[in-house]
């Protein structure tokens, strides 16, 4: 927003991403930095295993990511579930996005599918939601599926789904 002249076209933006990509190889591994808990089909909360080589976590409720790239074979746009993907590195993600449409075996395996996800960060980390980055101090995120709208809408201050800026259930905090 401060420098709109630097982002003149989608092709140029992708070139900037390619130029910055080497920095992604030095991103920290997340295994000891986050815990990921999901709600099971029977309403219980269980922890997902964060792979040793995990450098990124993607939560999505649509099957396309980063400009329309399909990263996994699991899930459907209207199933009401959040897909959890663990990323090992930017090359693996890019290869899944580029080759996945013609070679489905190259797509990423889902870490889980759920209606609610809790993520506890054990230190400050770089985060991003819908393309907007920020540096987040230690916290607990609660992410839940709230509607089946075909488009994104700005959330009202008080959502009836209690997904944004709400307190986390104390029993869940104990598990995290």
Backbone bond lengths (Angstrom), bond angles and torsions (degrees), N, CA, C in turn:
res aa  C-N    CA-C-N  psi(-1)  N-CA   C-N-CA  omega(-1)  CA-C   N-CA-C  phi
1 X - - - 1.444 - - 1.525 111.75 -
2 X 1.339 115.89 -31.75 1.472 118.58 179.20 1.518 112.56 -75.29
3 X 1.342 117.47 -24.93 1.464 121.32 -175.86 1.530 110.86 -134.06
4 X 1.329 118.08 67.94 1.472 119.18 -178.73 1.520 113.26 -62.49
5 X 1.316 118.05 -23.93 1.465 120.57 179.78 1.528 112.34 -67.02
6 X 1.353 117.57 -16.53 1.461 120.78 179.66 1.525 112.57 -83.39
7 X 1.319 117.32 -11.05 1.459 121.29 -176.21 1.522 108.40 -124.51
8 X 1.325 114.76 81.75 1.463 120.00 -169.88 1.514 114.31 -96.16
9 X 1.347 118.26 -18.44 1.463 120.29 179.29 1.528 109.35 -162.47
10 X 1.335 117.47 158.10 1.466 119.99 177.31 1.530 112.90 -58.82
11 X 1.330 117.91 -38.65 1.470 120.90 179.37 1.527 110.45 -64.10
12 X 1.327 116.51 -43.41 1.462 119.83 178.84 1.536 110.15 -64.71
13 X 1.329 117.19 -40.31 1.462 120.56 178.92 1.528 111.01 -59.53
14 X 1.339 116.69 -40.97 1.473 119.65 178.67 1.526 111.48 -66.01
15 X 1.323 117.18 -33.46 1.468 120.73 176.22 1.524 110.34 -64.61
16 X 1.325 116.41 -39.08 1.467 120.33 177.47 1.527 109.65 -63.64
17 X 1.348 117.17 -42.81 1.461 120.56 177.24 1.530 110.77 -59.41
18 X 1.327 117.50 -43.70 1.463 120.70 178.60 1.525 111.38 -61.65
19 X 1.325 116.04 -39.63 1.459 120.57 179.59 1.527 110.85 -64.88
20 X 1.327 117.37 -37.52 1.460 121.97 -178.21 1.522 113.16 -85.95
21 X 1.317 118.31 -11.72 1.465 122.63 -174.93 1.527 114.80 -55.13
22 X 1.334 120.66 -38.37 1.471 118.45 -179.64 1.530 113.91 -55.43
23 X 1.320 118.21 -29.16 1.466 120.44 178.36 1.522 110.81 -64.81
24 X 1.332 118.11 -26.31 1.462 121.61 -179.41 1.523 111.84 -67.43
25 X 1.337 117.37 -23.68 1.458 119.87 179.50 1.523 112.11 -70.12
26 X 1.314 117.20 -20.97 1.461 119.98 179.98 1.522 112.32 -99.39
27 X 1.325 117.15 9.94 1.463 119.02 178.92 1.529 108.73 -66.24
28 X 1.339 116.52 148.25 1.461 119.63 -175.52 1.520 112.55 -71.29
29 X 1.317 115.83 151.51 1.459 120.41 172.84 1.530 107.61 -73.66
30 X 1.313 116.03 142.77 1.461 120.79 -172.53 1.520 115.14 -98.23
31 X 1.312 118.28 -6.72 1.470 120.65 -172.31 1.524 113.00 -52.36
32 X 1.308 118.88 -45.61 1.461 121.43 -178.75 1.526 112.45 -94.41
33 X 1.305 116.79 5.69 1.470 120.78 -176.11 1.524 113.63 -109.08
34 X 1.337 116.73 -16.45 1.466 120.17 178.91 1.524 110.26 -137.59
35 X 1.322 115.07 156.66 1.464 122.78 167.78 1.510 106.14 -125.11
36 X 1.328 117.16 138.52 1.454 122.01 -178.34 1.527 108.19 -121.74
37 X 1.334 115.10 119.29 1.458 121.94 179.39 1.526 107.89 -115.38
38 X 1.331 116.94 141.68 1.462 121.47 179.59 1.525 109.72 -130.62
39 X 1.322 114.60 154.54 1.462 120.67 175.08 1.523 107.69 -85.90
40 X 1.320 117.03 128.84 1.466 121.55 179.36 1.528 109.53 -82.94
41 X 1.320 116.93 173.20 1.465 122.04 -179.47 1.527 112.36 -59.61
42 X 1.337 116.44 -30.26 1.473 119.42 -179.49 1.533 112.76 -91.98
43 X 1.351 117.53 11.82 1.458 121.31 175.09 1.514 115.54 87.39
44 X 1.317 118.06 -0.70 1.463 120.85 178.05 1.526 109.32 -82.59
45 X 1.325 116.09 164.42 1.464 121.52 178.74 1.516 108.54 -110.39
46 X 1.333 115.89 128.77 1.468 119.40 177.75 1.522 109.47 -133.14
47 X 1.311 114.92 155.56 1.468 121.18 -178.85 1.519 110.48 -89.22
48 X 1.343 115.63 136.99 1.459 120.89 172.73 1.524 108.57 -89.73
49 X 1.298 116.03 141.61 1.466 121.32 176.52 1.526 109.02 -73.83
50 X 1.323 116.90 122.41 1.463 121.41 176.18 1.531 106.92 -87.21
51 X 1.338 118.16 117.63 1.468 120.10 -178.39 1.531 112.32 -57.91
52 X 1.318 115.25 150.42 1.466 121.58 -178.05 1.529 111.96 -57.36
53 X 1.324 117.88 -37.38 1.467 121.33 -175.47 1.529 113.13 -93.55
54 X 1.327 118.73 11.74 1.470 122.10 -176.76 1.528 111.11 -66.93
55 X 1.332 115.76 125.19 1.464 121.96 177.53 1.530 111.55 -119.47
56 X 1.327 116.83 -3.39 1.451 120.47 179.30 1.510 110.53 -159.47
57 X 1.322 115.27 151.44 1.448 122.06 179.53 1.519 107.64 -126.32
58 X 1.328 117.21 128.50 1.461 121.85 178.54 1.517 107.92 -118.80
59 X 1.335 115.70 128.12 1.458 122.19 172.45 1.519 105.87 -115.00
60 X 1.318 117.30 127.27 1.457 118.04 176.71 1.518 110.21 -147.40
61 X 1.328 115.32 152.17 1.462 119.89 177.40 1.522 110.82 -115.47
62 X 1.321 115.76 8.62 1.454 122.14 169.90 1.514 105.77 -125.01
63 X 1.276 117.54 160.72 1.462 118.64 -172.63 1.523 114.10 -93.30
64 X 1.309 117.58 13.71 1.456 119.99 178.69 1.517 109.47 -126.83
65 X 1.320 115.66 145.03 1.456 121.73 -171.42 1.524 108.85 -141.78
66 X 1.312 116.25 148.87 1.466 122.00 172.82 1.524 112.10 52.47
67 X 1.294 116.12 63.16 1.465 119.82 175.96 1.509 114.71 82.61
68 X 1.324 118.61 23.28 1.461 120.65 175.02 1.508 115.19 99.81
69 X 1.328 118.59 9.91 1.461 121.05 -179.98 1.526 110.38 -81.38
70 X 1.315 115.52 133.68 1.454 121.24 177.06 1.524 108.03 -91.09
71 X 1.345 116.20 119.67 1.459 120.23 -175.43 1.520 113.83 -99.63
72 X 1.342 117.48 -25.21 1.458 119.75 -177.62 1.514 110.54 -138.16
73 X 1.327 115.15 160.91 1.454 120.25 -179.78 1.523 111.13 -89.10
74 X 1.325 117.40 -14.70 1.456 120.75 -175.59 1.511 113.89 -84.05
75 X 1.324 114.90 159.89 1.449 121.70 173.97 1.507 114.41 83.93
76 X 1.336 113.49 161.31 1.454 122.19 176.58 1.519 107.70 -136.08
77 X 1.306 117.25 152.15 1.462 121.23 -177.29 1.522 112.37 -62.38
78 X 1.324 118.15 -27.27 1.460 120.04 -175.43 1.531 113.57 -110.95
79 X 1.328 118.39 18.99 1.463 119.45 -177.84 1.527 113.69 -84.93
80 X 1.332 118.08 -7.95 1.457 121.08 178.67 1.518 114.05 73.69
81 X 1.319 117.66 15.26 1.461 121.32 -178.22 1.519 111.42 -113.28
82 X 1.312 114.66 153.08 1.457 122.28 175.35 1.524 107.12 -99.58
83 X 1.323 116.28 126.88 1.458 120.54 176.73 1.524 108.90 -90.43
84 X 1.329 116.69 137.41 1.455 123.54 179.75 1.521 108.03 -111.81
85 X 1.331 116.39 121.42 1.468 121.96 179.39 1.521 109.47 -121.94
86 X 1.322 116.72 134.67 1.456 121.83 174.72 1.523 107.82 -102.57
87 X 1.332 117.49 127.66 1.464 122.79 -178.26 1.530 109.96 -102.37
88 X 1.318 116.22 130.71 1.464 119.47 178.41 1.522 111.76 -87.09
89 X 1.327 117.06 -36.72 1.462 120.02 177.26 1.521 110.03 -167.83
90 X 1.301 115.47 168.17 1.456 120.86 -175.41 1.535 111.92 -67.66
91 X 1.325 118.19 -30.86 1.468 120.67 178.96 1.525 110.14 -67.67
92 X 1.323 117.21 -41.56 1.469 121.05 178.93 1.532 110.14 -63.62
93 X 1.330 116.72 -41.77 1.452 120.55 178.85 1.533 110.54 -64.76
94 X 1.319 116.24 -45.65 1.469 120.49 -179.41 1.523 111.01 -64.15
95 X 1.328 117.73 -38.92 1.463 119.42 179.86 1.527 110.98 -68.30
96 X 1.332 117.86 -37.29 1.470 120.44 176.38 1.520 110.05 -63.13
97 X 1.329 116.40 -41.41 1.464 120.91 -178.93 1.526 111.47 -68.67
98 X 1.333 116.79 -40.76 1.467 120.74 -174.97 1.524 112.77 -79.36
99 X 1.330 117.01 -42.20 1.461 121.19 -172.57 1.525 112.14 -96.92
100 X 1.333 117.19 -22.08 1.463 121.51 -176.44 1.510 116.23 -50.60
101 X 1.342 119.38 -42.25 1.462 118.77 -178.74 1.531 114.54 -60.33
102 X 1.321 117.88 -29.93 1.465 120.42 -179.52 1.520 113.00 -106.18
103 X 1.331 116.69 -16.09 1.463 121.73 -179.99 1.533 109.10 -133.98
104 X 1.332 118.06 81.72 1.461 121.12 -174.38 1.529 114.64 -56.03
105 X 1.338 118.09 -24.29 1.460 120.56 178.17 1.531 111.69 -65.83
106 X 1.321 118.12 -17.36 1.466 121.55 -179.82 1.530 112.05 -83.31
107 X 1.333 117.03 -9.47 1.462 119.72 179.88 1.525 110.23 -68.77
108 X 1.322 115.82 158.24 1.463 121.51 -178.86 1.524 110.60 -77.98
109 X 1.316 115.35 148.35 1.459 121.33 177.09 1.522 108.69 -84.96
110 X 1.320 117.00 137.52 1.455 120.67 179.28 1.521 110.47 -69.14
111 X 1.327 115.76 137.06 1.465 120.53 173.22 1.515 110.56 -79.36
112 X 1.329 116.29 -26.73 1.456 121.20 179.01 1.506 111.44 177.89
113 X 1.316 115.41 164.17 1.459 123.33 173.65 1.518 106.49 -133.90
114 X 1.343 116.64 133.69 1.448 119.91 -172.98 1.519 110.89 -159.79
115 X 1.310 116.40 169.25 1.466 121.17 174.30 1.527 111.25 -92.22
116 X 1.337 117.63 -22.93 1.463 121.19 179.85 1.525 110.02 -140.45
117 X 1.326 115.57 141.48 1.468 122.42 178.26 1.522 107.77 -132.00
118 X 1.322 116.07 135.73 1.458 121.46 171.48 1.521 107.30 -117.19
119 X 1.321 115.59 133.36 1.460 120.64 178.33 1.524 107.08 -124.43
120 X 1.305 116.08 123.06 1.470 120.09 175.56 1.514 107.81 -106.38
121 X 1.327 115.16 121.65 1.459 119.07 175.83 1.521 107.21 -91.50
122 X 1.293 116.46 139.04 1.467 121.27 -179.20 1.513 112.05 -101.34
123 X 1.322 115.54 3.88 1.464 122.04 175.38 1.521 107.90 -164.40
124 X 1.306 117.19 171.63 1.474 120.58 178.11 1.526 109.27 -67.13
125 X 1.336 116.52 136.97 1.459 122.11 -177.91 1.522 110.45 -140.78
126 X 1.323 115.91 156.76 1.459 121.42 173.15 1.522 107.79 -79.09
127 X 1.310 116.84 133.25 1.462 122.84 -179.06 1.519 109.76 -128.85
128 X 1.319 114.85 165.67 1.462 120.41 178.34 1.521 108.33 -153.70
129 X 1.319 116.63 134.49 1.459 121.79 173.31 1.515 107.60 -128.63
130 X 1.303 115.94 121.66 1.458 122.59 177.31 1.529 111.95 51.83
131 X 1.331 115.71 40.95 1.463 120.97 176.77 1.510 115.40 86.59
132 X 1.330 118.41 -4.16 1.469 121.56 -178.91 1.529 109.70 -101.75
133 X 1.333 117.89 112.11 1.469 120.87 -176.84 1.529 112.78 -89.21
134 X 1.333 115.44 156.83 1.462 122.50 171.26 1.522 108.48 -160.80
135 X 1.335 116.03 165.32 1.456 122.44 177.21 1.524 106.63 -102.98
136 X 1.335 117.02 117.08 1.462 123.33 -172.75 1.519 110.74 -105.58
137 X 1.332 116.81 129.92 1.457 120.48 173.88 1.533 109.25 -73.19
138 X 1.306 117.19 174.26 1.460 121.70 -179.69 1.533 109.36 -54.31
139 X 1.344 116.15 133.71 1.466 119.12 -175.60 1.521 110.41 -164.94
140 X 1.333 114.60 -179.08 1.457 122.46 171.41 1.526 107.04 -123.89
141 X 1.336 116.20 122.59 1.463 122.40 174.83 1.520 107.93 -96.75
142 X 1.306 116.28 139.15 1.458 121.14 169.38 1.527 106.18 -119.95
143 X 1.326 116.41 122.20 1.452 121.80 -179.40 1.522 106.98 -121.49
144 X 1.336 115.59 128.27 1.462 118.66 178.08 1.515 110.18 -138.95
145 X 1.309 114.60 155.82 1.459 120.68 178.18 1.519 107.02 -77.20
146 X 1.347 117.09 129.93 1.458 118.11 -174.69 1.518 114.96 -115.26
147 X 1.319 119.45 -23.93 1.458 119.36 -179.94 1.517 109.75 -161.71
148 X 1.310 115.08 174.59 1.455 120.79 179.13 1.513 110.38 -117.86
149 X 1.305 117.57 39.13 1.457 121.26 177.79 1.512 110.24 -72.49
150 X 1.306 116.42 147.28 1.457 121.02 -179.60 1.525 111.58 -79.33
151 X 1.331 117.54 -10.64 1.459 121.40 179.18 1.517 109.06 -131.46
152 X 1.314 116.44 161.41 1.459 120.79 175.84 1.513 108.86 -81.47
153 X 1.325 115.92 141.15 1.448 120.93 177.87 1.506 109.11 -127.97
154 X 1.330 116.46 150.94 1.453 121.02 176.08 1.527 107.90 -69.08
155 X 1.319 116.61 128.96 1.455 121.12 -178.93 1.521 110.42 -72.56
156 X 1.321 114.95 143.95 1.456 119.80 174.07 1.524 107.94 -72.77
157 X 1.313 117.74 159.95 1.462 120.32 -178.03 1.523 111.61 -57.26
158 X 1.313 116.76 -40.34 1.458 120.19 179.34 1.517 108.90 -115.30
159 X 1.294 116.85 96.52 1.455 121.42 -179.54 1.522 109.34 -79.79
160 X 1.318 117.21 136.36 1.462 119.71 177.31 1.533 111.33 -68.29
161 X 1.329 116.99 -10.65 1.456 120.70 -179.78 1.517 112.18 -94.12
162 X 1.314 117.75 -5.92 1.468 123.01 176.30 1.523 112.55 54.36
163 X 1.322 117.06 41.93 1.457 120.41 -177.95 1.519 112.70 -97.87
164 X 1.303 118.29 -26.45 1.459 120.41 -175.09 1.518 110.03 -109.82
165 X 1.306 116.74 128.06 1.456 123.55 173.45 1.522 112.19 55.59
166 X 1.325 116.78 45.97 1.456 119.73 177.64 1.511 109.72 -115.28
167 X 1.296 115.03 161.89 1.458 120.13 177.22 1.524 108.93 -71.36
168 X 1.318 115.79 149.38 1.453 121.23 178.49 1.519 107.91 -92.93
169 X 1.321 116.50 141.73 1.454 122.34 178.95 1.532 109.35 -55.04
170 X 1.359 118.87 127.88 1.472 121.17 -178.11 1.523 113.47 -55.96
171 X 1.337 117.98 -35.45 1.480 119.66 179.48 1.522 110.56 -65.13
172 X 1.331 116.91 -36.69 1.462 120.67 178.17 1.523 110.01 -68.24
173 X 1.335 117.02 -40.82 1.461 120.82 179.01 1.512 110.47 -59.13
174 X 1.337 116.75 -39.99 1.475 120.39 178.24 1.520 111.00 -59.52
175 X 1.339 117.20 -39.21 1.462 120.47 179.41 1.524 111.91 -70.48
176 X 1.332 116.09 -33.60 1.451 119.85 -178.43 1.505 109.32 -72.89
